[in-house]
Amino acid sequence: MSITYHVQSNVFQLDGKNSTYLIGVYDNRFLTSLYYGKKLEILNPSRLMVTRELGFSPSPHEDFYKRYVSLDTLPSECPSFGYGDFRIPAITIEQNDGSRCLDLRYAGYEILTKKPSIKGIPSLKEDDNCDTLKIILKDKLTKVEVNLYYNVYNDRDVITRHMIIRNKGDEKINITKAMSCSFDLRDNNFNLLQLIGCHCEERHIEVTPLRHGISKIESRRGSSSHMLNPFFALLRKDTTEDVGEVYGINLVYSGSYEGTIEVDQRHTTRVQMGISSFDFSWPLDVKESFETPEVVMVYSNGGLNGMSQQFHNLYNDCLLKKQYYHPIVVNNWEATYFGFDEEKLDKLISSAKGLGIETFVLDDGWFGKRNNDESSLGDWYVNKEKLPHGLEGVAEMCKKNGLKFGLWFEPEMISEDSDLYRAHPDYAIKIPNRPHLYSRCQLVLDLSRKEVCDYIIDAISKVVDKLDISYIKWDFNRNISETYSKQLTHKYVLGLYYVLETLTKKYPKIMIEGCSGGGGRFDPAMLYYTPQIWTSDDSDAIERLYIQYGTSLVYPPTTMVGHVSVTPNHQTGRVTPFKTRGIVAMSANFGYELNPQVLTEQEREMVKDQTKTYRNLKKVIYNSDFYRLRNPFGGKDCAWSFVRKDKKEVYVMYVRILNSATNEFDWLVLKGLDSKKIYVNVETNEKFSGSELMSAGILLPRHPYDFNGIMYHFKEDKE
Ligand code: GLA
């Protein structure tokens, strides 16, 4: 049992593999954070529960003679507003008389044997060794009850949390803030790491010293966003890739969110993550309840790589669905954009034959009268002018050439110039009496309405039912700007999950690839439904190094999609070697974003080679530990490796960025191997001991040009 209740001291001890989280009940009244860090055995946990008097910090009513008791100084697991804690609250509620005060007192606990699911929101599965602590807090006056859930994964260093607010009073209330987690760390000796970006430059790493006051990451866009991923980490100042403490926090949610860190006057650090409280208000009637999404908290004492491997293993084991096949695809977007017809597709598809490609994905432009991005979203029936033989005709071309068929949709959107809009203008999100705001000339369907969600399910089903289709690319190419109510963005996300839940249940064999102008909605909740996501609209191999490196901090490489595209690259104009493009794309779910017709004979041979290599590589990638070896944000180069779980096989990907004339001796040191094993370089037959590879390393060659990519494949020597 990883949850221990110390009766004498009123302390809950949650133990992971190498970590401990301690929660106390101060004076049988207030739920207080005591400790989060390296695993410990504690003789007298009540020693950790201390308060001291502090000027200007108010005390609860009953503590007139005990000035040292103040919620402003007591660390808290669920701080509320208006009862003396001036730091950020985890929960705020407006009552009928205008009061926002909540005095939440400890009212008991339960230990559950089953991890509860969250209504309408995806959450992680339990594994074989998971226990749940439920703590109940109550406000006597309003009769608001709060349930805090802590799911402890005993064999990992993972705790997931969420909160339920129950209105047990006799008046309606309004929730204006409800965090999925809140806890206080005992000091502020941290750097803050966040994943920043924009369209075509997602999840770049930014590390800054944590300062006093409030630091915040958030999205107000109705999606988890390109700009700031719903993830942050607190790192000890001396933490590196391989050593030191890290606390990683990731929200299982796809809409507007906030992650907040507050360093207070006593230099303690409050950490919160949850749905955005900006422009949020959720009415809760008598007897109703509100459930927050789940937050994942990972502790690592093995640096950033230690944290990432925890996230990867957890998501592989408890989040990502296993029933899908992830094929090697060729996608026609960068090959044709909107300008295709049957003849062009036929040539493209037949030129993919024999290359080892498994699926053809028909991207945007096949429906309505869509010849550019100004019309037809919502009209999910085939454009007969472009495709007189319908999608069935394209499916036939695929079949003839031994490929499976995949199709692009952007189901959550509507164009003003569409039959759907002409029939149902009210389906588009809009602020009454104001004109529409356009983004990529399109509007967003109002998924907070059930009939709109059902329209989407129906429209997609009608297409899919007629076709033998194995793959959908699900795009989302704008954010929600016209939030006409304070519930809209959360209701929208619930609507989206309803649609995805229904479709994935109805079509359990169709793999949905997520996309939002690339990686604009790369979060664990989307990954639950769409187990791979088009990582970025930037397909340039060098830019992808940064994007994939940053993404790998949290998300397993098997959730990313990487495609080889042509050069000069369409986004950057950069010319990179074909081999390098392959090496970078093969570090994710592999495919091509080009017309194979344009390939030279030599390149076609390279494609055959790449798809063959990838088939073996994929078996390793899907069953490996990922190690980052060289950080591209350092400037010179980038390297990472996939080490099969049994350590018998290793792939190493290295890319030099700009070359230099110096004849340097550059040794690439590997990680995570078995130091006692002998490994053979499959290409050269050269043998190395594991300890040599992990200490002395391999000597990189002189690079012949910029952007040189090298892939090493080592196997355990059987002789
Ligand atoms: C988005 C996607 C692209 C492509 C286009 C089509 O930008 O990220 O891959 O599908 O839409 O319009």
Residues whose N, C-alpha, C, O or C-beta is under 5 A from the ligand:
A	BS01	GLA	W333 D363 D364 C515 S516 G517 G518 D537
